[in-house]
């Protein structure tokens, strides 16, 4: 006979893991890496244009403008050019 308490603990643990993993699959673009010269923005859904506001905000913090250099289906690479 199984202990109902163990089943409850297991259910809570699976719920927590599911919630954490679900957060990794967000459709919102997010800055992965960046400095004064570049920005790497992660995204999903195949719309690289959705990454420009994130890169622009990052580059603007260094008084620079974002220029798309390259992209993959999940990462957009920007150069931060001087104004």
ABEGO torsion letter per residue (X at the ends): XBBAAAAAAAAAAAAAAAAAAAAAABABBBBABBBAABBBBBBBGGBAAAAAAAAAAAAAAAGBBBBBABBBAABBBBBBBBX
